[in-house]
Amino acid sequence: MPRKTAVTHADLEPSHGRIDLRSKTGAFVVVFTILLGFVCFTLCLIAEATRSEATYREEGKGGKNSECVYSDNGKVPLLCASCAFVGLAIAIVVEHAYLMIAVSKSPALISWEPDDSSSAKFLTWQAGSLFISTWICFAVGEILLLAGVSVESGHLRNWDNPRTTCLVIKQGLFAAAGVFALTTVLLAAALYLTAVRAQKISQEQENVRRQVLETSALYSSPVTSPRIMPISSMPRENPITTTVENHTSDLLLSVFPTPFNKTYRIL
């Protein structure tokens, strides 16, 4: 015989699908985004350490003619900045795309209407602030990286030839881009956790609302009396007395009269 197992509360709870805020896939997306942000931050630090610099030399009388020479061809900072630019874009696009899909497939978040409580207002304000801050930091970081890529790609060839003008990246630009990249992924992770918390609160409110409706429906319904079922006799249910039994009972009554029988029969 198959073994029977008890049903627990965990079995009654709805299972989390693949595209869900509290699923393993969602946790993997958040961890992947944070790790990719740290990689972008490291690449920005490498680009800052290897950025190209210009050395100026004065020629002619009075130093009227000046020439500059680059210290490096700029391939290393260009490669690091390009990878950081693409990596940060991938991290934010993947995280926000998964967040939007999961929210759109969550009935609790779609139908959730925040009440007038302070916690619901704070949660709504926090989600909006994190969303705006994430995209602002992302835009600033990408602009700084794009500026660094455009400058470093201008002297890949003939970098050691003297020039009249040399464009270089100011000190700290790549480092600032790395800080903005790291801040972006951390804000995105905080936004994801805020959405998870909002989903949990909305599901709790939905459960409470469902219980209230079920309880009110139970107590508002009229009490019905139990239905009386007719009793029918089955065939051959009553015993049938025979003539022998009737004759025996008459003899016994004649010998031993009952109190209700006032006539005595003497044999």
C-alpha positions in Angstrom: 0.0 0.0 0.0 1.3 3.5 -0.7 2.5 5.4 2.2 0.3 8.4 3.2 1.9 11.7 4.2 0.4 14.5 6.1 -0.5 17.8 4.4 1.3 20.8 5.8 0.9 24.5 5.4 3.8 24.6 3.0 1.9 22.3 0.6 -1.1 24.6 0.6 0.9 27.7 -0.2 1.3 28.7 -3.9 4.5 27.4 -5.5 6.9 30.0 -6.8 7.4 29.7 -10.6 10.6 30.4 -12.4 9.7 34.0 -13.1 8.9 35.1 -9.6 10.5 37.7 -7.3 11.1 35.2 -4.5 12.3 32.3 -6.7 15.8 31.0 -7.0 16.1 32.6 -10.5 15.4 36.0 -9.0 18.1 35.5 -6.3 20.5 34.5 -9.0 19.8 37.6 -11.1 20.4 39.8 -8.1 23.7 38.1 -7.2 24.8 38.2 -10.8 24.0 41.9 -11.0 26.0 42.7 -7.9 29.0 40.6 -9.0 29.0 42.2 -12.4 28.9 45.6 -10.8 32.0 44.8 -8.7 33.7 43.6 -11.9 32.9 46.9 -13.6 34.3 48.8 -10.6 37.5 46.8 -10.8 37.8 47.4 -14.5 37.4 51.2 -13.9 40.2 51.2 -11.4 42.4 49.4 -13.8 41.6 52.0 -16.5 42.3 54.8 -14.0 45.7 53.3 -13.2 46.7 52.8 -16.9 45.1 55.9 -18.5 47.2 57.8 -21.0 49.1 61.0 -20.1 50.6 63.7 -22.2 54.1 65.2 -21.9 54.7 68.6 -23.4 57.9 69.8 -24.9 58.7 73.4 -25.8 60.6 74.2 -28.9 61.8 77.4 -30.6 62.8 80.6 -29.0 60.7 81.6 -26.0 58.8 78.3 -26.1 56.4 79.6 -28.6 56.1 76.2 -30.3 55.1 73.3 -27.9 54.5 69.7 -28.8 53.0 66.9 -26.7 53.6 63.1 -26.7 51.4 60.4 -25.2 52.8 58.1 -22.6 51.0 55.1 -24.0 48.8 54.0 -26.8 45.7 53.7 -24.5 44.7 50.1 -25.5 44.5 48.9 -21.9 42.3 51.7 -20.5 40.2 51.6 -23.7 39.6 47.8 -23.3 38.8 48.1 -19.6 36.5 51.1 -20.0 34.6 49.4 -22.9 34.1 46.2 -20.9 32.9 48.2 -18.0 30.5 50.1 -20.2 29.0 47.0 -21.7 29.0 45.1 -18.4 27.1 47.8 -16.5 24.5 48.0 -19.3 24.0 44.2 -19.3 23.6 44.1 -15.5 21.0 46.9 -15.3 19.1 45.7 -18.4 18.9 42.1 -17.1 17.9 43.0 -13.6 15.3 45.5 -14.6 13.9 43.3 -17.3 13.5 40.4 -14.9 12.0 42.7 -12.3 9.4 44.1 -14.7 8.4 40.7 -16.0 8.1 39.3 -12.5 6.0 42.2 -11.3 3.7 42.0 -14.4 3.1 38.3 -13.7 2.4 38.8 -10.0 -1.4 39.2 -9.4 -0.7 40.4 -5.8 1.4 43.4 -7.0 -0.9 44.2 -10.0 -4.0 44.5 -7.8 -2.2 45.9 -4.8 -3.6 49.3 -3.7 -1.4 50.8 -0.9 -3.6 51.9 2.1 -3.1 55.1 4.1 -0.7 53.4 6.6 2.7 54.9 7.1 4.5 51.6 6.1 2.7 51.4 2.7 3.4 55.1 2.0 7.1 54.7 2.9 7.4 51.6 0.8 5.9 53.3 -2.2 8.2 56.3 -1.7 11.2 54.1 -1.3 10.5 52.2 -4.5 10.1 55.3 -6.5 13.3 56.9 -5.1 15.4 53.8 -5.7 14.1 53.5 -9.3 15.0 57.1 -10.1 18.3 57.0 -8.3 19.3 53.8 -10.1 18.8 55.2 -13.5 20.5 58.5 -12.7 23.6 56.8 -11.4 23.5 54.5 -14.4 23.3 57.4 -16.8 26.2 59.3 -15.2 28.4 56.2 -15.0 27.8 55.4 -18.7 28.4 58.9 -19.8 31.8 59.0 -17.9 32.8 55.7 -19.4 31.8 56.8 -22.9 33.8 59.9 -22.6 36.9 57.9 -21.5 36.4 55.5 -24.3 36.2 58.3 -26.9 39.4 60.0 -25.7 41.5 56.8 -25.3 40.5 55.6 -28.8 41.9 58.8 -30.4 45.6 57.9 -30.2 45.7 54.2 -30.8 48.0 54.7 -33.8 51.2 56.9 -33.9 50.8 57.7 -30.3 54.5 58.4 -29.9 54.6 61.0 -32.6 54.7 64.7 -31.4 51.4 66.5 -31.7 50.3 70.1 -31.2 47.3 69.1 -29.0 46.8 66.0 -26.9 43.5 65.1 -25.3 43.8 63.2 -22.1 41.4 62.0 -19.4 41.4 64.0 -16.2 42.5 62.2 -13.1 39.7 60.5 -11.3 37.2 60.2 -14.2 37.4 56.4 -14.5 37.4 56.0 -10.7 34.2 58.1 -10.5 32.7 56.0 -13.2 33.5 52.9 -11.2 31.9 54.4 -8.1 28.7 55.2 -10.0 28.7 51.7 -11.5 28.9 50.1 -8.1 26.3 52.4 -6.7 24.0 51.6 -9.6 24.0 47.8 -9.0 23.6 48.3 -5.2 20.6 50.6 -5.7 19.1 48.1 -8.2 19.5 45.3 -5.7 17.8 47.5 -3.1 14.9 48.1 -5.5 14.5 44.4 -6.1 14.3 43.7 -2.4 11.8 46.5 -2.0 9.6 44.8 -4.7 9.9 41.5 -2.8 8.8 43.2 0.4 5.8 44.8 -1.4 4.8 41.5 -2.8 4.9 39.9 0.6 2.8 42.6 2.1 0.3 42.6 -0.7 -0.1 38.8 -0.4 -0.7 39.1 3.4 -3.4 41.7 2.8 -5.0 39.6 0.2 -5.1 36.6 2.5 -6.6 38.7 5.3 -9.2 40.1 2.9 -10.1 36.6 1.7 -10.5 35.3 5.3 -12.7 38.3 6.2 -14.9 37.7 3.2 -15.2 34.0 3.9 -16.1 34.6 7.6 -18.7 37.3 6.7 -20.3 35.0 4.2 -20.4 32.2 6.7 -22.2 34.3 9.4 -24.5 36.1 7.0 -26.0 33.0 5.5 -29.3 31.9 7.2 -29.4 28.7 9.3 -31.1 25.9 7.5 -33.0 23.2 9.4 -32.0 19.7 8.8 -33.9 17.9 6.2 -36.3 15.2 7.5 -35.9 12.0 5.6 -39.0 9.8 5.3 -38.7 6.4 7.0 -40.0 3.5 4.9 -40.4 0.0 6.1 -38.5 -2.7 4.4 -40.2 -5.8 3.1 -40.7 -8.6 5.7 -39.6 -6.2 8.5 -42.5 -7.0 10.9 -42.7 -10.5 12.4 -45.7 -12.7 11.5 -47.3 -14.7 14.4 -48.6 -18.1 13.6 -51.6 -19.9 15.0 -49.5 -22.1 17.2 -48.1 -19.0 19.0 -51.5 -17.5 19.4 -52.9 -20.8 21.0 -50.0 -21.0 23.4 -50.4 -17.4 24.5 -54.1 -18.1 25.2 -53.3 -21.1 27.4 -50.8 -19.1 29.4 -53.2 -16.3 30.0 -55.9 -18.7 31.2 -53.6 -20.2 33.8 -51.8 -17.1 34.8 -54.2 -14.2 34.4 -52.9 -10.7 34.1 -54.1 -7.8 36.3 -56.0 -6.4 33.3 -57.9 -9.6 32.7 -60.8 -9.8 35.3 -62.3 -13.1 34.1 -60.8 -16.4 35.4 -61.1 -19.6 33.6 -60.9 -22.8 35.6 -59.7 -25.9 33.9 
